[in-house]
Amino acid sequence: MLYAIDAVDTFFFRNASPFDADLSQSASSMFPPLPTVYAGALRYADTSVDKSRTAVSRKLKIGFNGLMADGRILLPRPLDTMVLPSTKLKILPLAPAPVGSNPLPLILSGKAITKEKEIEPKGGGYLDEAGIVQYLKGYNFNSVCLSLSDLIHRERHVGIQIDRYSGASQAGAWYSIEKVRPVSQGNSRCSLVVEAEGVDVHTPGAIKLGGESRAASIRNLEQGCHFEPASSDKKYFKLYLATPAIFKQGWLPWWIDSASKEGVFAHKKRRIRVRLISAAIGRYVAVGGFAFEKRRPREMRYAVPAGSVYFFEIIEGEFQDAIRLFHQKCMSDHREGLGFSYQNWDRMRYCDRGFGYSLVGNIGSEQGGIVHV
């Protein structure tokens, strides 16, 4: 089921930076939130009367999660593209890596395709569904990159801590919080979207979401979450991450050997052997949170950011195997409550909390032609 979540007032999704009213007095809000935010909100919004919180947690599965603007699902800009001053996107071609410490044989370079200066959309860039499907098929595309700053407003709220016993303000306990107000004017509306299974949520209805348990409305979306897969007879493909992914080896999944960069991924009767040849990875995202069941903060993890792209060569298997094993699957290594150590590989092959939601794409001639990929 695909749900849309709209803010009643503002949202507050605090990032992993330290924050208190004494030393670190300013807190910033990240947007869109991490997948764990949806898991916590839906777990407590479940209306089943015969299920415990533990039972709901076990059955809950989070898939795609992100943004929707004016009825169009938006995904983060793939990091193997560059944004031109016209806000159009250009795919970066693969090129042989120079002699040095680069761990992979190929790199991405924009020097040979344009002399225009690259820009970075304020708050991050986004593509709609049509643009992403065109990108995955490897076509030459002229999609416009949307800026997150056009979809939300950031507001700074200032307060001071109050003594619970005397009711007086505490000296030196000033704090500042940045909150997010999604655009909602006329026909323009920015919403959060999440794909979830295993919960019974009354819709349309209200839920509490994020820091300060901010009120939000939730409704079902008739449209499903389906991204048309690419097709190819080549022995190469790229894996695009639509949500952050937590990997055991930092930027490498557990099933990729750190020395040879080769690995085997199998599920049920499908199997594929690949070699990592290039990657476009952004700055890590710190993933924390608070475990209400244990009443303590969660252990901090570093995640590969959404929009990162991995390029693979198929050693054994076919392009269709990559589609079946990776497309619209959550490829993150970490599991809630278990970390990186779990034995039931068949049942837990894919992440059930929305991290590492992946899409498989074709490496088009515009991008891979120089090195015959």
C-alpha positions in Angstrom: 0.0 0.0 0.0 1.3 3.5 -0.9 0.5 6.2 1.6 0.7 10.0 1.3 1.5 12.0 4.4 0.8 15.7 4.6 1.9 18.1 7.3 -0.9 19.8 9.4 1.6 22.5 10.4 5.3 21.8 10.3 7.7 18.8 10.5 10.8 18.3 12.6 13.1 15.5 11.7 16.3 16.2 13.6 19.6 15.2 12.1 22.3 13.3 13.9 24.1 16.4 15.2 24.3 16.7 19.1 21.6 18.9 20.5 20.7 20.1 24.0 19.7 23.4 25.6 23.1 24.0 27.2 26.0 23.3 24.9 24.7 22.5 21.4 21.9 24.9 21.2 20.8 24.7 17.6 19.1 21.8 15.8 18.6 21.3 12.1 15.9 19.3 10.4 16.5 16.9 7.6 14.0 16.4 4.8 12.8 14.0 3.6 13.2 11.9 6.8 15.0 8.6 7.1 13.0 5.4 6.6 13.1 4.6 10.3 10.8 7.6 10.9 8.0 6.0 8.9 8.5 2.6 10.7 8.1 4.2 14.1 5.0 6.3 13.1 3.2 3.4 11.3 3.9 1.0 14.2 2.1 3.2 16.6 -0.6 4.2 14.1 -1.6 0.5 13.6 -5.2 0.0 14.6 -5.1 -3.8 15.1 -6.5 -4.7 18.5 -5.1 -8.2 18.7 -1.4 -7.4 17.9 1.3 -6.4 20.2 3.9 -3.7 19.2 6.4 -6.5 18.8 4.1 -8.4 16.4 3.4 -5.3 14.4 7.2 -4.6 14.1 7.9 -8.1 12.8 5.2 -7.9 10.1 5.8 -4.3 9.1 7.7 -3.8 5.8 8.7 -0.5 4.5 9.5 -0.2 0.7 9.9 3.0 -1.2 9.8 6.3 0.7 10.3 9.8 -0.5 8.5 12.8 -1.8 5.5 13.6 -4.0 4.8 17.0 -5.5 1.6 17.8 -7.4 0.8 14.1 -7.7 4.2 13.2 -9.1 6.6 11.0 -7.2 10.0 12.5 -6.9 13.4 10.7 -6.5 16.8 12.1 -5.6 19.0 13.2 -8.5 21.4 10.3 -9.6 24.9 11.3 -8.7 26.3 10.2 -12.1 24.7 13.3 -13.6 25.6 17.0 -13.4 23.2 19.9 -13.2 23.7 22.7 -15.8 22.9 26.4 -15.2 19.7 25.8 -17.2 18.7 23.2 -14.5 18.9 20.5 -17.2 20.7 17.3 -16.3 23.7 15.8 -18.2 24.8 12.2 -17.8 28.5 11.9 -17.0 30.5 9.5 -19.2 32.7 6.7 -17.9 36.4 7.0 -18.5 39.5 5.0 -17.5 40.7 5.9 -14.0 44.1 7.6 -13.9 47.0 5.8 -12.3 46.7 6.3 -8.6 44.9 5.1 -5.5 41.4 4.8 -7.1 40.0 1.4 -6.1 37.9 1.0 -9.3 39.0 0.8 -12.9 36.6 3.5 -14.2 35.6 7.0 -13.1 33.0 9.6 -14.1 34.2 12.7 -15.8 32.4 15.7 -17.2 35.3 17.5 -18.8 34.8 16.1 -22.3 31.0 16.8 -22.6 30.6 20.5 -21.6 32.4 23.6 -20.5 29.4 24.9 -18.6 29.7 25.3 -14.8 28.0 22.7 -12.7 25.5 23.9 -10.1 24.0 22.2 -7.1 20.3 22.8 -6.5 19.6 24.3 -3.1 18.6 21.5 -0.7 19.3 18.9 -3.3 18.0 18.0 -6.7 15.0 15.7 -7.6 13.6 14.0 -10.7 10.0 12.9 -11.3 9.0 9.4 -12.3 9.2 10.0 -16.0 12.7 11.4 -15.8 13.9 8.5 -13.6 12.5 5.9 -16.0 14.1 7.7 -18.9 17.4 7.8 -17.0 17.2 4.0 -16.2 16.7 3.1 -19.8 19.9 4.8 -20.7 18.3 7.3 -23.1 19.6 10.8 -23.9 17.2 12.8 -21.7 16.5 16.5 -21.1 14.8 16.2 -17.7 14.7 19.3 -15.5 16.2 19.0 -12.1 13.8 20.3 -9.4 15.2 22.0 -6.3 14.1 20.9 -2.9 14.0 24.5 -1.8 11.1 25.1 -4.1 9.1 22.4 -2.3 9.6 23.3 1.3 10.1 26.3 3.6 12.5 26.2 6.5 11.6 28.0 9.6 13.8 28.8 12.7 12.0 28.5 16.0 13.6 29.8 19.2 12.7 28.8 22.8 14.1 28.4 26.3 14.0 25.5 28.7 11.5 25.7 31.6 12.2 24.3 35.0 9.6 21.6 35.6 9.3 22.4 39.3 9.3 26.2 39.5 7.9 27.0 36.1 10.6 29.6 35.6 13.0 29.7 32.6 16.5 28.3 33.1 19.4 30.7 32.6 21.6 29.7 29.6 19.1 27.1 28.4 18.2 28.8 25.2 17.8 26.7 22.1 16.9 27.0 18.4 15.1 24.5 16.2 14.7 24.4 12.4 11.4 23.1 11.3 10.2 22.3 7.8 6.9 23.4 6.2 6.1 21.7 3.0 4.6 23.8 0.2 0.8 23.7 0.3 -0.7 26.6 -1.7 -3.4 26.2 -4.3 -2.7 23.3 -6.6 0.9 23.0 -5.4 1.4 20.5 -2.6 4.5 18.6 -1.4 3.8 15.4 0.5 5.8 12.5 2.0 5.1 9.1 0.5 5.8 5.7 1.9 5.1 2.1 0.7 4.2 -0.1 3.6 2.8 -3.6 4.3 1.8 -5.5 7.4 0.0 -2.6 9.2 -3.6 -1.7 9.5 -3.8 2.1 9.4 -7.1 3.9 9.3 -7.3 6.2 6.3 -7.9 9.0 5.8 -6.7 9.7 9.3 -4.1 11.3 11.5 -0.7 10.1 12.7 2.2 11.5 14.7 5.4 11.8 12.9 9.0 12.7 13.7 10.4 14.8 16.5 7.9 16.5 18.9 5.3 14.0 17.5 4.1 16.5 15.0 0.5 15.9 13.7 0.1 14.8 10.1 -2.7 13.5 7.9 -2.4 10.2 6.1 -4.3 8.9 3.1 -4.1 6.0 0.6 -2.9 6.6 -2.9 -4.6 4.7 -5.7 -1.4 4.8 -7.8 1.1 2.1 -7.0 4.8 2.4 -6.7 6.1 0.9 -10.0 9.1 2.0 -12.0 9.3 0.4 -15.4 12.5 -1.6 -15.6 15.1 -1.2 -18.3 15.9 -4.0 -20.7 19.3 -4.9 -22.2 21.3 -7.8 -23.6 24.5 -6.2 -22.4 26.7 -7.5 -19.6 26.7 -4.2 -17.7 24.1 -2.4 -15.5 24.0 0.3 -12.9 22.3 0.2 -9.5 20.7 3.5 -8.4 19.8 4.0 -4.7 16.6 5.9 -4.2 17.0 5.9 -0.3 20.0 5.8 1.9 21.7 2.3 2.4 23.7 1.1 5.4 26.4 -1.3 4.2 28.6 -3.5 6.4 31.8 -2.4 4.6 31.0 1.3 4.6 30.4 2.0 0.9 30.5 -1.6 -0.1 27.7 -4.2 0.4 28.7 -7.3 2.4 28.5 -9.6 -0.6 31.2 -7.6 -2.5 34.8 -8.7 -1.8 36.7 -5.6 -0.8 39.9 -6.7 -2.7 38.6 -8.1 -6.0 35.4 -6.0 -6.0 33.6 -9.1 -7.2 30.6 -10.7 -5.5 27.7 -13.2 -5.8 24.1 -12.3 -4.9 21.5 -15.0 -4.8 17.9 -15.3 -3.7 15.7 -18.4 -4.1 16.5 -19.8 -7.6 18.2 -16.7 -9.0 21.9 -16.0 -8.9 24.2 -13.4 -10.3 28.0 -12.8 -10.1 29.2 -9.3 -10.7 32.3 -7.1 -10.6 32.1 -3.5 -9.4 33.7 -1.2 -12.1 32.7 2.3 -11.0 30.6 4.2 -8.5 29.2 7.7 -7.9 28.7 8.1 -4.1 27.9 11.2 -2.1 28.8 12.2 1.4 27.7 9.8 4.0 24.5 10.3 6.0 24.5 9.7 9.8 21.6 7.4 10.8 20.6 7.5 14.5 17.3 7.8 16.2 15.7 6.7 19.4 14.5 3.2 20.3 11.4 3.7 22.4 11.1 0.0 23.3 14.6 0.2 24.9 14.3 3.8 25.9 17.7 4.8 24.6 19.3 6.3 21.5 20.0 3.9 18.7 23.6 3.1 17.7 24.9 5.6 15.1 25.5 4.2 11.6 26.9 5.8 8.5 24.8 5.3 5.4 25.5 5.8 1.7 23.2 8.7 0.6 20.3 8.4 -1.7 21.1 9.1 -5.3 24.3 7.1 -5.2 25.0 4.9 -8.3 27.0 1.6 -8.6 28.2 0.3 -12.0 28.6 -3.5 -12.4 29.9 -5.9 -15.0 28.0 -9.2 -15.1 30.4 -12.2 -14.9 27.8 -14.9 -14.5 24.1 -14.4 -15.3 22.0 -12.1 -17.4 20.7 -8.5 -17.2 17.3 -10.0 -16.4 18.7 -11.6 -13.3 19.8 -8.2 -12.1 16.3 -6.9 -12.6 14.7 -9.8 -10.7 17.2 -9.6 -7.8 17.8 -5.8 -7.4 15.0 -3.8 -9.0 12.7 -2.2 -6.5 14.4 -4.2 -3.7 15.8 -2.8 -0.5 19.5 -3.7 -0.6 20.8 -2.3 2.7 22.8 -4.8 4.9 21.7 -3.6 8.3 18.6 -5.1 10.1 16.7 -3.5 12.9 17.4 -5.2 16.2 20.0 -7.5 14.7 22.7 -5.3 13.2 24.7 -7.1 10.6 24.5 -10.5 12.2 21.5 -12.6 11.2 21.3 -16.2 10.0 18.0 -16.5 8.2 19.3 -15.4 4.8 16.3 -16.4 2.8 13.8 -14.5 4.9 16.1 -11.5 5.6 17.8 -11.2 2.2 16.3 -7.8 1.7 15.9 -5.0 4.2 12.4 -4.5 5.5 12.8 -0.9 6.8 13.1 1.0 3.5 16.9 1.5 3.4 18.7 1.0 0.1 15.6 1.0 -2.2 17.2 0.2 -5.5 16.5 0.6 -9.2 18.4 -1.2 -12.0 19.4 0.9 -15.0 21.0 0.4 -18.4 24.3 2.0 -19.1 23.6 3.8 -22.4 26.0 4.6 -25.2 26.2 8.2 -24.1 27.7 7.1 -20.8 29.6 3.9 -21.5 30.5 4.2 -25.2 34.0 5.6 -24.5 35.1 2.5 -22.7 32.8 0.1 -24.8 30.5 -0.6 -21.8 
